[in-house]
Amino acid sequence: MTPEAKKACSKAIQEHGISERRACKLAGVNRSTVRYKVLEDTDKELQKSIKEIALEKRRFGYRRIHMVLKRKGEKVNHKKVFRIYQQLGLKVLKRGSRKRALGIRLTKAKIEKINQRWSLDFVSDALVTGRKIRLLTVIDDYSRRCLGIIVDTSLSGSRVCRELDKMIEKYGKPEGILSDNGTEFTSHAVLQWSKEKMVNWEYIQPGKPYQNGTIESFNGKLRDECLNENLFIDIKQTKEIIESWRLEYNEVRPHSSLQGKTPCEMIESVEMMELTGTSI
């Protein structure tokens, strides 16, 4: 019998006029167990918050959920979040196994400042009608800020250059750009643009996407947290949903690589340090 069952048995025996001591002895239960009052669960609000975040952001594990709770002002230990996360039966489904790169990876220059290098890549998806769409993703490697996600049914090399001009006008010119060897990135329009703008455009080796791991990691988050979570009806609605996610990614979503900060907070801290003359 469980302690709860023995406790109930002792209570039933006492209803016949038998003392608590005698009833506990007959039921085989300690008197302290019978007298113990269950404390009210004080974690209900925390459980509710964790569940809401996990349901809204299905690709967030307990560590990132803990970051979100801290940003909301919750004073909670990550071990407690993990315990409740397990009790609620939550988990992030693992992706399928993938090929691992073999051999020596190329060493790249250390990124030490904003606009030192931008990374570009293309992502493909489709509308509910089956029509294919393409997304040009651009991020700053140092701050992890997503500078833009351009959505259209097709994106040429000339269009890539025009969109980069808009981003340079808004964020400043990068010292270099890193991309794969796609036809849009190796077109005459792009080569001419990089020469005129005096931007060093570098390419990874064919078949080695890990050499541009920052943008590949970003594309994985875009796929998991946005593209796989929404149905796209038309281009206009697609642009609105993706732009909303981009702003959340830059301003709200905590990044483990930035010690729990958002890209915008990272940029603010860098600017503040430049003003005060301190270093990171």
C-alpha positions, -999 to +999 in steps of 0.1 A: +000+000+000+011+035-007+016+061+021-015+079+009-036+047+011-023+039+046-031+075+057-067+071+044-070+038+062-058+053+095-084+081+091-112+056+085-102+036+116-103+067+138-139+074+127-149+043+149-136+060+181-101+045+181-072+067+190-048+081+164-019+062+180-038+028+178-052+035+143-017+043+130-003+011+145-031-010+130-027+007+095+011+003+097+018+040+092+038+066+111+018+093+129+039+120+113+028+108+079-008+110+089-004+145+103+016+158+073-003+184+053+006+186+016+021+220+008+005+241-020+023+238-053+041+272-057+054+263-092+021+265-110+028+299-126+063+288-135+050+256-151+025+276-170+051+300-183+075+272-193+047+254-211+036+285-230+071+293-242+077+256-252+045+255-272+051+288-289+088+281-296+089+244-303+126+244-311+136+259-278+151+236-252+152+242-215+184+263-216+169+288-241+136+288-222+156+297-191+171+326-209+136+338-220+124+336-184+154+356-171+147+383-197+111+385-184+124+391-148+119+356-134+145+347-108+147+309-113+176+285-114+183+267-147+182+233-128+147+240-116+136+249-152+152+216-163+133+196-136+099+212-145+107+208-182+111+171-177+080+168-154+059+184-182+072+158-207+087+185-230+115+179-254+130+191-286+129+164-313+163+156-326+170+161-363+180+132-384+217+123-386+238+142-411+271+138-427+302+150-408+329+168-425+362+150-428+397+163-432+412+197-422+388+227-421+400+260-435+409+285-408+393+319-413+402+353-400+388+361-365+358+383-366+363+411-341+340+439-351+306+448-366+305+449-404+338+431-407+320+404-427+285+396-439+274+361-448+248+354-475+229+323-485+197+312-502+169+292-486+140+275-506+104+269-496+070+268-511+035+284-509+004+263-501-003+263-539+030+245-545+047+275-560+084+277-551+098+307-533+134+317-526+148+336-496+181+355-496+194+357-460+220+382-449+236+384-414+265+402-398+289+375-385+300+394-354+267+406-339+246+378-355+221+405-365+200+395-395+203+424-419+175+412-442+156+383-455+145+390-491+116+369-503+105+364-539+098+337-565+132+343-581+163+363-572+189+371-597+225+384-592+214+419-601+186+418-575+211+406-549+233+437-556+203+460-554+193+446-520+228+448-507+229+485-517+198+491-496+214+473-466+246+492-469+227+525-469+210+514-437+238+495-418+270+507-434+294+489-458+310+456-449+347+449-453+339+415-468+312+391-478+312+353-476+289+331-497+288+298-515+294+293-552+258+297-564+252+311-599+237+343-584+268+350-563+292+343-591+274+363-618+290+392-637+267+416-619+280+405-584+316+405-595+312+440-610+294+452-579+321+440-555+347+457-576+329+490-577+320+490-540+355+477-531+341+449-510+361+417-507+337+389-518+350+354-507+336+320-515+336+288-496+349+256-512+323+237-532+304+211-512+317+225-478+289+245-463+305+243-428+330+269-440+301+294-437+287+279-405+273+311-391+247+316-419+240+278-420+232+279-383+209+309-389+192+292-418+185+262-395+168+284-370+148+301-397+137+268-410+128+253-375+112+284-359+095+301-389+093+282-422+082+249-407+058+266-383+037+285-409+017+280-440+024+306-467-006+317-488+010+343-510+042+364-513+028+394-494+017+373-464+050+354-465+070+386-464+050+399-434+055+366-414+092+363-422+099+400-414+081+397-381+102+367-372+134+386-383+126+415-359+119+390-331+152+373-339+171+405-337+153+422-307+138+394-285+153+360-291+183+353-268+214+338-284+236+314-265+266+325-287+261+360-273+258+350-237+220+352-237+219+387-253+200+396-284+219+409-315+205+444-308+217+443-272+251+430-284+254+460-308+243+485-280+270+471-257+297+474-284+287+510-291+287+518-253+321+503-249+334+523-279+321+555-262+337+546-229+369+533-243+366+499-227+370+465-244+348+434-244 
